[in-house]
Amino acid sequence: MRRQFLTSTTALVLLLGAGHAYAGMDEAKAFLDKEIGDLSTLSRADQEKEMQWFIDAAKPFAGMDIKVVSETIATHSYESQVLAPAFSAITGIKVTHDTIQEGDVVEKIQTQMQTGQNLYDGWVNDSDLIGTHWRYQQVRNLTDWMAGDGKDVTNPNLDLKDFIGTSFTTAPDKKLYQLPDQQFANLYWFRYDWFNDEKNKADFKAKYGYDLGVPVNWSAYEDIAEFFTGREIDGKKVYGHMDYGKKDPSLGWRFTDAWLSMAGNGDKGIPNGLPVDEWGIKVDENSRPVGSCTARGGDTNGPAAVYSIQKYLDWLKAYAPAEAQGMTFSEAGPVPAQGAVAQQMFWYTAFTASMVDASAKAVLNDDGTPKWRMAPSPHGVYWKDGMKLGYQDVGSWTLMKSTPTDRAKAAWLYAQFVTSKTVDVKKSHVGLTFIRESTIHDKSFTERAPKLGGLIEFYRSPARVQWSPTGTNVPDYPKLAQLWWQAIGDASSGAKTAQEAMDSLCAEQEKVMSRIEKSGVQGDIGPKMAEEHDLAYWNADAVKKGNLAPQLKIENEKEKPITINYDELVKSWQK
């Protein structure tokens, strides 16, 4: 999914060669000297104190070989290539940290759940599976683990309150099931230099009657896309939008990663809508899924969802490069850095590291500052204040119950090492995927902020809480997520209309939920399908209970466009 980060230092090579027999504070000091330096929120004395705790806690497991896995992003490559060898040298626990594609991580964890075979001792597994883990009860809930079996290997300086993503990894039973390791959001991305060009501003105002700026709603995004598409800038024709359309698993993530929430699908609620979430899945008062289609009170095929898919199709065809239609996520990701795209509604901040390096010269000024900025995504006509506004990926440490306790303890030590206050600032400078409040506010990021295009400002802003991962309404993420790319792919290829695609998707989701209900495998927190009625019935029922979804169709879906000046937006956050 994103570029690899490669690094090595002489000290770390020496650490690797040191072997298990010499694990201890000498190796820890060498690591701190060469790799961490002053890039930590802890003083050197406190770094050494934390390292001593790891050394002592790891003694019963010295010589053990463990395996952990995560998806391939810059953050995890750094962990695998730098932090894992350092941890092995310091503690004597040999860690093999595999990095594989995100889809493969989901497939493998599903295999371990189904077979009980211990494939890995620790998993960095997206918090999107929180509903799955809570209902199947195949992972150790960390609240009980830290107070029980894992108490002797839980860092007293872990400081859970410092983590910004634990609300996403906490289930309805109020227990923590996963520990965040990295986070990134999908935000709006735009060419700040083009938006501030006097001729562009004057021409836009003359054509549309309002100021060119960060779009607050989809109506403005659409006008800006139209304005820039085909416009000549610096001698080349540019595009007003970028996306991708190939029928591929990554097309599903594009939409389960909260595209519908931006449009206004589901109910109000942070981090996720209740009782109807951004997948359109409705739950009852006991968090049991009761439906996905509007016929059961869900919203997957409701007017807001259909509107969101139709806009996606229209914009891809009218305002993006022709080749985008045949691209996957990973192929489309680097395109904005090539310098011919004015804006993108849905841009993962995990790309920031590659958008500020030498490969992105087309979008950088001579002093290394970016010609672009990122800002909150605009919302669709069905969106209401109080709803989530976008997606935040939270790759989180997950311990399976099928992993033997001693191996889980060793993996838990490694998980805490790579998320510790000692290493987190340095790790965050590499991958730019923030998990700790203390790191976000570290002075080193205040200094680096001008070169990161609004990333630090966003993560320090009150807006951040409106971005969240898939929530607990989804009862089986691996089974349900794979339905999305097939349905959306049919719409993207023209085989089905937006309405037909979403009708098919909600019906397929309900088939899976019905099978889970019949099996009884999730007990009294599994699906319990509702009776069927028409959209008007369920909308009236929602309104009566003070909820929104499913909303009725809005006749004029082109609302009054609104924009905001980027610099004014940032100032408002700082107030």
Solvent accessible surface area in square Angstrom, and as a share of the most:
residue,aa,sasa,rsa
1,M,34,0.15
2,R,27,0.10
3,R,92,0.34
4,Q,83,0.37
5,F,46,0.19
6,L,137,0.68
7,T,44,0.26
8,S,85,0.55
9,T,38,0.22
10,T,105,0.61
11,A,7,0.05
12,L,9,0.05
13,V,91,0.52
14,L,125,0.62
15,L,6,0.03
16,L,101,0.50
17,G,68,0.65
18,A,24,0.18
19,G,33,0.32
20,H,72,0.32
21,A,93,0.72
22,Y,151,0.58
23,A,35,0.27
24,G,10,0.10
25,M,43,0.19
26,D,115,0.59
27,E,18,0.08
28,A,0,0.00
29,K,81,0.34
30,A,35,0.27
31,F,0,0.00
32,L,0,0.00
33,D,84,0.44
34,K,131,0.55
35,E,11,0.05
36,I,5,0.03
37,G,39,0.38
38,D,122,0.63
39,L,50,0.25
40,S,13,0.08
41,T,49,0.29
42,L,30,0.15
43,S,65,0.42
44,R,90,0.33
45,A,75,0.58
46,D,66,0.34
47,Q,4,0.02
48,E,44,0.20
49,K,150,0.64
50,E,6,0.03
51,M,0,0.00
52,Q,69,0.31
53,W,52,0.18
54,F,0,0.00
55,I,17,0.09
56,D,65,0.34
57,A,15,0.12
58,A,1,0.00
59,K,132,0.56
60,P,106,0.66
61,F,16,0.07
62,A,63,0.49
63,G,43,0.41
64,M,36,0.16
65,D,87,0.45
66,I,1,0.01
67,K,89,0.38
68,V,0,0.00
69,V,0,0.00
70,S,0,0.00
71,E,8,0.03
72,T,12,0.07
73,I,3,0.02
74,A,8,0.06
75,T,1,0.01
76,H,0,0.00
77,S,1,0.00
78,Y,1,0.00
79,E,0,0.00
80,S,26,0.17
81,Q,70,0.31
82,V,1,0.00
83,L,0,0.00
84,A,2,0.02
85,P,19,0.12
86,A,0,0.00
87,F,0,0.00
88,S,8,0.05
89,A,4,0.03
90,I,0,0.00
91,T,6,0.04
92,G,0,0.00
93,I,0,0.00
94,K,79,0.33
95,V,6,0.04
96,T,58,0.34
97,H,11,0.05
98,D,41,0.21
99,T,41,0.24
100,I,39,0.20
101,Q,96,0.43
102,E,24,0.11
103,G,34,0.32
104,D,58,0.30
105,V,6,0.03
106,V,25,0.15
107,E,113,0.51
108,K,76,0.32
109,I,0,0.00
110,Q,38,0.17
111,T,51,0.30
112,Q,0,0.00
113,M,21,0.09
114,Q,124,0.55
115,T,86,0.50
116,G,41,0.40
117,Q,111,0.50
118,N,49,0.25
119,L,51,0.25
120,Y,15,0.06
121,D,3,0.01
122,G,0,0.00
123,W,0,0.00
124,V,6,0.03
125,N,1,0.00
126,D,13,0.07
127,S,0,0.00
128,D,3,0.01
129,L,0,0.00
130,I,1,0.01
131,G,0,0.00
132,T,1,0.01
133,H,1,0.00
134,W,16,0.06
135,R,5,0.02
136,Y,39,0.15
137,Q,74,0.33
138,Q,61,0.27
139,V,1,0.00
140,R,31,0.11
141,N,24,0.12
142,L,0,0.00
143,T,55,0.32
144,D,72,0.37
145,W,11,0.04
146,M,30,0.14
147,A,77,0.60
148,G,42,0.40
149,D,89,0.46
150,G,0,0.00
151,K,138,0.58
152,D,92,0.48
153,V,1,0.01
154,T,27,0.16
155,N,5,0.03
156,P,115,0.72
157,N,53,0.27
158,L,6,0.03
159,D,58,0.30
160,L,59,0.29
161,K,196,0.83
162,D,15,0.08
163,F,9,0.04
164,I,27,0.14
165,G,0,0.00
166,T,31,0.18
167,S,65,0.42
168,F,20,0.08
169,T,0,0.00
170,T,42,0.24
171,A,4,0.03
172,P,49,0.31
173,D,56,0.29
174,K,164,0.70
175,K,63,0.27
176,L,12,0.06
177,Y,2,0.01
178,Q,0,0.00
179,L,0,0.00
180,P,0,0.00
181,D,0,0.00
182,Q,0,0.00
183,Q,1,0.01
184,F,1,0.00
185,A,0,0.00
186,N,0,0.00
187,L,0,0.00
188,Y,0,0.00
189,W,0,0.00
190,F,2,0.01
191,R,8,0.03
192,Y,47,0.18
193,D,50,0.26
194,W,15,0.05
195,F,8,0.03
196,N,58,0.30
197,D,61,0.32
198,E,126,0.56
199,K,134,0.57
200,N,8,0.04
201,K,71,0.30
202,A,61,0.47
203,D,43,0.22
204,F,0,0.00
205,K,97,0.41
206,A,92,0.71
207,K,124,0.52
208,Y,46,0.17
209,G,57,0.55
210,Y,38,0.14
211,D,90,0.47
212,L,14,0.07
213,G,8,0.07
214,V,5,0.03
215,P,1,0.01
216,V,46,0.27
217,N,1,0.00
218,W,3,0.01
219,S,6,0.04
220,A,0,0.00
221,Y,0,0.00
222,E,29,0.13
223,D,16,0.09
224,I,0,0.00
225,A,0,0.00
226,E,79,0.35
227,F,17,0.07
228,F,0,0.00
229,T,44,0.25
230,G,37,0.35
231,R,52,0.19
232,E,114,0.51
233,I,21,0.11
234,D,133,0.69
235,G,65,0.62
236,K,91,0.38
237,K,130,0.55
238,V,1,0.00
239,Y,74,0.28
240,G,0,0.00
241,H,2,0.01
242,M,1,0.01
243,D,4,0.02
244,Y,10,0.04
245,G,4,0.04
246,K,97,0.41
247,K,94,0.40
248,D,35,0.18
249,P,63,0.40
250,S,6,0.04
251,L,0,0.00
252,G,2,0.02
253,W,63,0.22
254,R,2,0.01
255,F,2,0.01
256,T,2,0.01
257,D,10,0.05
258,A,1,0.01
259,W,1,0.00
260,L,0,0.00
261,S,1,0.01
262,M,0,0.00
263,A,0,0.00
264,G,0,0.00
265,N,3,0.02
266,G,0,0.00
267,D,5,0.03
268,K,104,0.44
269,G,23,0.22
270,I,80,0.41
271,P,39,0.25
272,N,22,0.11
273,G,3,0.03
274,L,109,0.54
275,P,30,0.19
276,V,0,0.00
277,D,0,0.00
278,E,6,0.03
279,W,1,0.00
280,G,0,0.00
281,I,0,0.00
282,K,30,0.13
283,V,4,0.02
284,D,32,0.16
285,E,155,0.70
286,N,81,0.42
287,S,24,0.16
288,R,52,0.19
289,P,0,0.00
290,V,15,0.09
291,G,0,0.00
292,S,0,0.00
293,C,16,0.10
294,T,17,0.10
295,A,32,0.25
296,R,46,0.17
297,G,0,0.00
298,G,0,0.00
299,D,1,0.01
300,T,0,0.00
301,N,22,0.11
302,G,1,0.01
303,P,20,0.13
304,A,1,0.01
305,A,0,0.00
306,V,25,0.14
307,Y,9,0.03
308,S,0,0.00
309,I,0,0.00
310,Q,77,0.34
311,K,33,0.14
312,Y,1,0.00
313,L,33,0.16
314,D,59,0.31
315,W,1,0.00
316,L,7,0.04
317,K,181,0.77
318,A,56,0.44
319,Y,33,0.13
320,A,9,0.07
321,P,7,0.05
322,A,93,0.72
323,E,108,0.49
324,A,0,0.00
325,Q,76,0.34
326,G,48,0.46
327,M,34,0.15
328,T,19,0.11
329,F,13,0.06
330,S,63,0.40
331,E,92,0.41
332,A,2,0.02
333,G,7,0.07
334,P,70,0.44
335,V,19,0.11
336,P,0,0.00
337,A,17,0.13
338,Q,112,0.50
339,G,4,0.04
340,A,26,0.20
341,V,0,0.00
342,A,0,0.00
343,Q,0,0.00
344,Q,15,0.07
345,M,1,0.00
346,F,11,0.04
347,W,4,0.01
348,Y,8,0.03
349,T,0,0.00
350,A,11,0.08
351,F,19,0.08
352,T,0,0.00
353,A,7,0.05
354,S,30,0.20
355,M,5,0.02
356,V,32,0.18
357,D,41,0.21
358,A,78,0.61
359,S,95,0.61
360,A,0,0.00
361,K,152,0.64
362,A,48,0.38
363,V,0,0.00
364,L,24,0.12
365,N,63,0.32
366,D,160,0.83
367,D,95,0.49
368,G,24,0.23
369,T,33,0.19
370,P,2,0.01
371,K,54,0.23
372,W,0,0.00
373,R,49,0.18
374,M,1,0.00
375,A,0,0.00
376,P,21,0.14
377,S,4,0.02
378,P,1,0.00
379,H,33,0.15
380,G,1,0.01
381,V,19,0.11
382,Y,0,0.00
383,W,32,0.11
384,K,72,0.31
385,D,114,0.59
386,G,33,0.31
387,M,3,0.01
388,K,6,0.03
389,L,11,0.06
390,G,0,0.00
391,Y,2,0.01
392,Q,2,0.01
393,D,5,0.03
394,V,1,0.00
395,G,1,0.01
396,S,0,0.00
397,W,1,0.00
398,T,0,0.00
399,L,0,0.00
400,M,1,0.00
401,K,106,0.45
402,S,41,0.27
403,T,1,0.01
404,P,65,0.41
405,T,53,0.31
406,D,67,0.34
407,R,69,0.25
408,A,0,0.00
409,K,34,0.14
410,A,0,0.00
411,A,0,0.00
412,W,0,0.00
413,L,1,0.00
414,Y,0,0.00
415,A,0,0.00
416,Q,0,0.00
417,F,0,0.00
418,V,0,0.00
419,T,0,0.00
420,S,1,0.01
421,K,31,0.13
422,T,0,0.00
423,V,1,0.00
424,D,0,0.00
425,V,0,0.00
426,K,40,0.17
427,K,2,0.01
428,S,2,0.01
429,H,28,0.12
430,V,12,0.07
431,G,3,0.03
432,L,1,0.01
433,T,4,0.02
434,F,0,0.00
435,I,0,0.00
436,R,1,0.00
437,E,65,0.29
438,S,35,0.22
439,T,1,0.00
440,I,0,0.00
441,H,98,0.44
442,D,20,0.10
443,K,142,0.60
444,S,16,0.10
445,F,0,0.00
446,T,74,0.43
447,E,129,0.58
448,R,69,0.25
449,A,11,0.09
450,P,84,0.53
451,K,97,0.41
452,L,0,0.00
453,G,2,0.02
454,G,4,0.04
455,L,0,0.00
456,I,2,0.01
457,E,45,0.20
458,F,0,0.00
459,Y,1,0.00
460,R,75,0.27
461,S,8,0.05
462,P,94,0.59
463,A,15,0.12
464,R,34,0.12
465,V,82,0.47
466,Q,38,0.17
467,W,0,0.00
468,S,0,0.00
469,P,1,0.01
470,T,3,0.02
471,G,5,0.05
472,T,30,0.17
473,N,6,0.03
474,V,0,0.00
475,P,0,0.00
476,D,4,0.02
477,Y,11,0.04
478,P,11,0.07
479,K,70,0.30
480,L,0,0.00
481,A,12,0.09
482,Q,92,0.41
483,L,29,0.14
484,W,0,0.00
485,W,63,0.22
486,Q,76,0.34
487,A,8,0.06
488,I,0,0.00
489,G,1,0.01
490,D,29,0.15
491,A,4,0.03
492,S,13,0.09
493,S,83,0.53
494,G,60,0.58
495,A,75,0.58
496,K,68,0.29
497,T,80,0.46
498,A,2,0.02
499,Q,77,0.34
500,E,88,0.39
501,A,0,0.00
502,M,0,0.00
503,D,58,0.30
504,S,35,0.23
505,L,1,0.01
506,C,1,0.01
507,A,44,0.34
508,E,62,0.28
509,Q,0,0.00
510,E,14,0.06
511,K,107,0.45
512,V,7,0.04
513,M,0,0.00
514,S,27,0.17
515,R,143,0.52
516,I,11,0.05
517,E,66,0.30
518,K,172,0.73
519,S,73,0.47
520,G,47,0.45
521,V,90,0.52
522,Q,7,0.03
523,G,54,0.52
524,D,116,0.60
525,I,38,0.19
526,G,5,0.05
527,P,6,0.04
528,K,106,0.45
529,M,35,0.16
530,A,24,0.19
531,E,130,0.58
532,E,105,0.47
533,H,68,0.30
534,D,92,0.48
535,L,51,0.26
536,A,61,0.47
537,Y,102,0.39
538,W,28,0.10
539,N,20,0.10
540,A,62,0.48
541,D,19,0.10
542,A,7,0.05
543,V,96,0.55
544,K,162,0.69
545,K,130,0.55
546,G,68,0.65
547,N,43,0.22
548,L,38,0.19
549,A,4,0.03
550,P,1,0.01
551,Q,17,0.08
552,L,90,0.45
553,K,115,0.49
554,I,55,0.28
555,E,154,0.69
556,N,104,0.54
557,E,41,0.18
558,K,82,0.35
559,E,56,0.25
560,K,166,0.70
561,P,32,0.20
562,I,87,0.44
563,T,28,0.16
564,I,62,0.31
565,N,76,0.39
566,Y,18,0.07
567,D,58,0.30
568,E,92,0.41
569,L,21,0.11
570,V,19,0.11
571,K,105,0.44
572,S,60,0.39
573,W,35,0.12
574,Q,134,0.60
575,K,202,0.86
